Structures are given as structure tokens and as C-alpha cells.
Amino acid sequence: MTVTPEIFKAYDVRGLYREQVDEDGFERIGRAFVDVVRQNTPGVENPRVAVGHDVRLSSPSMADAFAAGAAAAGARVTEFGLAATEMVYFAVADGGFDAGAVVTASHNPPQYTGAKLVLAGAVPLSGDTGIGEVGRLATGDVPGDRPGGSRERDETLLGRFVDHCMGYVDPGAIGRQRVVLDAANGMAGVYLPPVLERLDLDAVECFLDPDGRFPHHEPNPLLPENREFIEAKVVEEKADLGIAFDGDADRCFFIDDTGDFVAGDFLTALLATHLLARGGPAPIIYDLRASWAVRDAVVAAGGTPFENRVGHAFIKRRMREIDAVFAGEVSGHYYFREFSYADTGLIPALLVLELLGERGAKMSELIAGFRDRYHISGEINSTVDDAPAAIERIRARYADGQQTTVDGLSVEYPDWHFNVRSSNTEPLLRLNLESLVSQADMERRRDEVLELINA
């Protein structure tokens, strides 16, 4: 039996298969999870728990072990089999489950395994709201058997999920567009085929066959090397757009018609504008790393922008507090009020296609104004021996700027700003910087901050 404490992360459970956790360990995690669900669901002795899994070669047996442990601990488990993360979020909320788990390691390489855990309404567990307790129980005195547990299978989720997501757009408005789709052999390959049957797209389908070995490239489009294929393919095919999905398909990334990557904050600004035009004034949340393009676009469209700390658990909580209609993160996570405030890869893809169809414009044209005015560095990771000391050097150097410490250190000046924050899992500092002056000014200031980080 293997289950090590370090797999219990800030936002999920994740580690190397067999080396850090195996099936027996996941059986214990299933038991521990049910105990935590029971603590959060007063009066429910036999909680209803939804379980799905991604395409990794280890995932079927790990999901089976998790479900076995949950049922032994008294849960009434419904197993959905192969399911994208957002499909399990939908299943939990749509089916009135008390909790849900999707066995996935998201965008990590194939040798990883893990789980994302939610309570009723697809409310996430995080390091400070339950994952730590799951880890404590699973690595210690795991809960014993309780009566009333059961397991059943449900084969209807995919159709119900696609029906729901298609309700966000007018398929006729999308029209005939040439689009390159790269599922990276991950979970988007499960839901894209039935979606394409309902659209008139001229789709160039790439790596839609689910394959847990991820034979063509790692399923993490945030890394430039994993976008090289789709960027070249968009140009080769003279496509209007490229859409790439990560491994568990809860994130999507966009390539414009010239083959250039569309930054997540610019995409957030576009989607916010589209949703506000359709639904009227509403709160919109963006993460504090983002370009001021988001803030300015939301205000111009009549919405109210709210800056928030990074991380899905924090953003989902804030969305509920202020009833935000939409939230976006630089990392490609997009959240929707009507989707239980959860993140999804399919809905933003559909909305962007609708936006392009309605405007009759190219993606490069829609974001040209952002690229001309907002000069962003993107996220730059630096390995450091002493992150607090590096942040203190930066704090002292930019003492004349407006500083906040909501999430790392943010510093603002009238025409440029940046955020530097520590990684939750690695000895890294992450820098995001923007200048409104010019690309050259952004690069100069970026290099200046990086020099302080690496001093």
C-alpha cells in the first residue's frame, strides 16, 4: 500500500502512480473522502458520490479502488467511467450529489495520477477546506466500513453534458468556420465528437482519440512547446482559429488566424465583453496576474471588475459571494455562474466561436487593440533558493509603488505593474508584468525585476 503525504496539494490530489500512490492508497483516499463529505453534510449518513476518471492508463483501476473505498465507507457511489473533469462537476450539480471525484492528473505527464474533489454544487475541496483532512485520514487511521454503501453505473452523462453546454450558444450564429482542434489525446476527445455533430464547422480534428500515453505531445498547452503543432497547423490549414485543450479538458487555449497564441487575459476580456453584451451589467472576476485589459474591457462593457487571488478554490468562493457571472484566469481556466461557478473547457470554446461568427471577424482583429495597448510578459518562472528574500529585495526596490500582498507581492505604477508569487509546489517565483508604454518598456522592466529575483 502506497499513499504519501506530499500528494495532497493545495487544489487537488496528485502524484506519481505507484511511486507515491497506488490502488490501495486510493481505496483509503476514497474512504477518507466520504468521512470528510459526511462532516460537511450534516444529517447525511450515506452520501451520494459521483466518480469519473480520465484517460490515463492507471485511471480505471484507480477510480475502481476509490469507488470501492467510498462504498465501503457507506457512500452510495455512481460511477460514470470515462469523463472529463467538467463533466463530473456537471454531474454533481445536475444530479444533486453530495460530492464528486474525478480521478485525473490534469495536464501532467502520463506517469502521474490524482483526483479533483468537490462537495455538493461542485464546490471544490482545497488544501484549507478539506484536502488536508482527507490526507490526514488516508495516511493515518483510515475510517472503517459502514453499512449502506453501494455502487451503480450511469451511461447517460455525456449526452446530458453536451445538451447543457450547447444551451450557452446559438449554433446558427457560429456558422461555417475552419477550426483546428487539438485534444492532445486527452479528455476533450470524449465530448468533441458529439458537439461537432451539432455544428456546421469545417473542423480539422487532431489527436481526438483518447490515449493515456499522450503519444504526440504533453497535454499542457500553456507550455509553448506543446502549442508548436497547433500553431503551425492553423497556418498550414489557413484556419480561422485553433483551439487546444489540456489533459482533463477543463481548460482551453486559443490560437488566432495568424498562428499566434492568444493570452488568457486577453481571452478573458473578450469573453467578459461578449457575456456582458448578452446579459447586461454584472460582476466579473479576474486573477491579479492579469492584464489591465480585463479591467478596462469590463468597465467599458458596463460590468464591474473584481481582482482576485489566483486559484480555482478562491475564485469559485468569491464568485458565489458576489454572484459573478464569469471569471477568467491567465492560466486558461474560465468559470461560469450558470455552470455552478465551475471551470470548463467546452463552454468558452463554444462562446468564442459564437463571438467570431456574430462579429464576422478574425480573432487577430478582435484582439489587435489589446496587443497594441497592453504589453504583457506572460508568466515567467525562476528557480530560487530563498523566495522570501527575493520578494523582500523587490519590495524594497519598488517601495515608491502601490504595493499589496493579497497573493505574493503586487506593485502598481500609473503605466506599469507586476505580480511576483511563490509556487505552491516548487521552489519557483512566478513573475507577470505589464507595461502600457511599449513592448520595449515592458522588456526593460521585466529584465530589471528578474535581475532582482535572481540576484
N, C-alpha and C positions, 0 to 999 in steps of 0.2 A: 504494500500500500504506500503510495506516494502522494503527499499534499504538503507543500512547503509554504510558510507564511508569506514569502515575498510575492506570491501570485495574486494576493488580494490588493488591488490597486485603488487609486483614487476614484475611478469611474467604473471599473469592471473587475472581473477575474481574468488573468491572462498569464500564461507561462508556457514553457517548453513541454511538449507532450512526452510523458513517461519520465523525463528527467526531473521535472518539477511537480507534475501532477499526472495521475493515471486514472483508470476507470474506478478503482476502489476509492481513490481520493474524491472523484466526482460523485460517487454514491454518498459519501459523507457530506459533501457540499450540498447535495440535494436535501438530505435530512436537516442540515443546519439552516438552509434557506427556509424550509417550511416552519421551523421554530421561530425564525425572525418574522416571517409573514404572520404567524399567529400572534406574536407580540404586537404587531401593528394593526391587527384586525380583531378588536375585542369582540368576544362572543362567538367567534368562528373557530370551531374545533377541527373541522375538516375542510380547509381552504381549497378552492378550485384553482388549479395551477396549469397554465398553458406552457408547453415546452416545444420548441422547434430547434433546428440545427442548420449550420451552413454546410458547404460542400467539401470541407476538408476531409481527408481520408480517415482521420481519427474521430470525426464528429458523430457519426451514427452510434458508435459504441459508447462514446462519452455521454451523448444525450440519453441513451438507454440506461446507463448507470445512474445519471442524475434523476431520471424519472422513477427508477426503481427505489432510490433512496427517498425521494419525495413521497412516493406512495407508501413506503414502509413507515414513514413518519406521520401518516394519517391524511395525506393530501389526496384529493380527487383530481388526478392528472389527465389532461387531454393532450395527446401528442399529435403535432401537426407535421412531423417529418421535416423534409427539406423546406426551409422557409427563410427568407431574408429577414434581417433584424426588424425592419419596419413592418413586416407582415406580422411578426409576433406582437409588436406594440399595438397594431390594429386589432389583432385577435383578442388581446387582453381587454381593451376598452370596448370593442364591439360586442364581445361575448359576456361582459360583466364578470370577468375572472377576478379573483382576489390577488393574483400575482402571475408573473410570467418569467420565463427564462429562455434565452436563445443561446445555444452552445456555438460560440464563434470566437475567433481571434481577430476579427475585423480585417484590417489591411495587412496584418503581419505575414511573414513568410509561412510556407506550408507546415513547418515543424512545430508551429505554435498551436495551442488550444486555449479555450477560455469560455467565459459566459458573461452576458449582459443581463442584469436582473432588475425587474420592475415590480412595483406593487399595483394595486387596483388603479385604473385610469392611466396605466402606463407611466406612473410616477417612478422615476429611477431611484434605485439604491445607489449610494455613493460611499466613499470612504468614511464620511462622518454621519451617514444616515443609514447604516445597516451592513455595508460590506465588511466593515471591521468586525462586527459581531458574528457574521457568517464565518469569517476566517477564524475567529477565536473558538467557536464551537467545532468547526470542521477539523481543526488541528489539535483539539483537546478532547473534552468529554462530549462526544457527539450524541445528540438526542437518540433515544432508543425507539423501538417500534411502538406505534399507537394504532388502535383499531380505526376502521372506517375508510382506509385508503383504497384507491382503485386506479386503474389505468384504462383509457379508451383512446381510439384513433379518430381523427377528423380529417377528411379529404376535401373539404369544401372551401378551405381558407383562400386559396389562390384566386378563385373566381370572385369571391366576395371582396377581397382586397382590390382587385383590378376595377371592379364596379365602383367602389368608393373613390378611388383615385381619379378615374375618368370623369367623375362628377365635378371636379375642380375646373374643367376646361370645356370649351365648345370645340369638338373635333373638327367641325366645319371651318372654324376660324384658323386652325392650324394649316390646313390646305396641303399642297404638294411641295414639300421641301426635301432637298437632298441632304441627308444627315448620316454621318459616320457614327456608329455606336460601338464602343469598346467596353465589354463587360469583364475583361481580364480573366475569363473563365470562372468568374465568381457568381454571386447570387442574383445579380441583375439578369443573368441568362435564364432564370426561372420565370420572372414576371414580364420581361420584354416581349417574348413571342405573342402572348395573348393581347398585350397592348397594341402591338403593331397590326394585329388583325383588325383593330378598330380605327386605324388611322390610314390616311392616304399618303403616307411618307414614302419617299424614294430612299429606303434605308440601306446603307452599306453595313452589313452585320459582321462584326469582328469579335471572335472569341466569346460567342454567346453560349457555347456548350460548357456547362458546369464541369470543372475538373479541379479537384482539390490539390493537384500538384502545381497549379498555376504555371503551365509549361511555357507560356510566351513572355510574360513579364510579371513582376510582383504586382499584387492588386492594390497599389497605393499611388494613385495619380497625383498626389501632392508632390511627389518627388519628380523632378524634371526628367530623369532617365526613363521613368515609366510612362511619360507622355510623348516620348520621341516618335513612337509608332503612329499614334493617332494624329499628331501634328503634321507628320509627313503625309498621312493618308488623306486628310482633309484637303491638302493642296493637290495631291495626285488625282483625287476624285472630283476636284472642283466643286466641293460640297459647300452648302450654306452654313453648316455647323458641325461640330464634333462634340459628342457627349461621352465622357468616360466615368465609370463607376468604380467604387472601391470594393474590396472583397465581400463584405456583407451587405453592400448595396444601400447603405443608409446615407451615403454621400455621393454627389455627382459633381463633375468638373467639366468646364466648357472650353472649347477651342473655337475661335472665331473663323470666319471665312477665309482669312489670310494665313491660317495655321498658327496663330498666336494664342497663348493661354490667356484666359480671362480671369483676372484676380478675383478671389472670393468676395472681397469687399465691394468691388465694382458690381459684381453679380447681385449682391445683397441690395445695393442701391437700385438696380434695375427692377428686381422683384418687388421691393417695397413700393416703388413708384407705380408699378402695374397693379398691385393689390389695393393701394390707396385710391387709385383712379376708379377701381371697380367697386370698392366698398365704402368709400368715404373716410373721413378723418379717424385715426386710430393710433394707439401707441405701437411703436416699432422698436425692437431691441437689437443692438449690435454689440459685438465684443470690443473691448477697449484697445485692441491692437489695430482696429480697422481704420481705413482712410476716412478723412473728414468728408469724402464724397457721400458716404452713407448719411451722415447727419444733415448735410446740406440738401441732399435729394429728398429726404423725408420731410424736412421743413417746407421745401418748395412745393411738395405734393400735398401739403395740408396736414401731414401727420405730426406726431410728437415723438422725437427720438430719445431713446434711453440707452446710455452706455452701461455695459455690464462686465463683470469679471468673466474670464474665459472658463469654459467647461459646461457640458450639457446639463449637468445636475443644477448648476447655479442659474443657467439661463431658463430652464424649464420652470424652476421655482419662481423666478422673477416674472415670467410670462403670466403665470397664474395670479400672482399678486396684483398686477396692473392690467390684466386681461389684454395682453398684447396680441395683435392679430398675426404677427410674423416676427421672426428673429433670424439673424444670419451671423455666421462666424467666418472668419478668414479661412478657416480650415476646410470649408466646404460643407459644413452642417447647416441645414435650413429647416426651421421649425414653424409649424402652422397651428394656430388656435383650433381650427376645425379638425386637426389630426391629433387631438389630445395633447396639444402643445409639444408634440414629439418631432424628432427629426426624420426625414425621409429623402431618398434619392429620386424616387419616381415623380413626385408631385412638382418639385422645382423644374425637372426636365420638361414636363408637360406644359407648365406655365411659361417657360422661356420659349418653347415652340409656339404657343398661342400668341405671346407678345410679338414675336417676329412675324407671324402670319398676319396679325391685325395691323401692324405698322407697315408691312410690306418693305421692311428694311433689313439690311445685313447687320449681323452682330457687331462687326467692326465699326459700322456707322453709329450704332446706338451707344457705344462706349468711347467713341473718339473724344467726346468732350471731357470725360473723366481722365483719359490718358493725357490729354493736353494740359489739364489744370492740376491734377493730383499726381505727384511724382513719388511713388512708393518703393520701398526697398524690398518688399516681401520679407518673409521670416528668415532670419539668419541665425544659425545655431553655432555657438562657440563652446568648446570644451574648456572648462576652468577648474582649477584646483580649489579655489575658495570663492564661491559665488557671493556670499555676503560682503566680502572685502571688495570685490569688483563693483558691486552695486553702490557701496559706500564711496568709492572713488568717483563714480558717475554722479552721485548725489552732490558731492562737494563741488565738482567741476561746473555743474549746471544749477547752482544754488539760486541764481537770479531768475530761473524759470518757475512756472507754476507747477508744483510737484504734488502728486498724490500716490498713495501706496495701497490702493484697493487690491491690486494684483501685481506684485512686483513693484517696479518704480515707473511711473508715467511722468513725463516732463513736457510742458507745453510752452511754446512761444507763439507770437501772433501769426507767424508764417511757416512754422515747422513744429513737429512734435515727435515723440518716440515713447515706446514702452520697452522695458527690459525685464524679463521674468525668468525665474528658475524653472527647469523641467521638474515634473513630479517624480520621474523615474530614472533620470540620468544626470550626470554631472555637467549639465549644459546650462548656458544662459541663452535665451531667445530674444533677439532684437527685431522690432518692427519700427521703421522710421519713415516719415513722410515730410516732403517739402512742397510748399505752394509756389516756390520761386522758380525752380528749374530742375531738370534732371541732374545737371552738374552740381547744383547746390545740394540736392539730396545725397549724391555720391560723396561729396566732401564731408558733409555732416555725418553720414553713415560711417565713413572711414575713421573719423575722429572719435566717435563713440566706440567703435570696435577696438581702436588702439587702447582706450581706457579699459575695456573688458579684458584684453589680452596682455595688459601690462604685467 
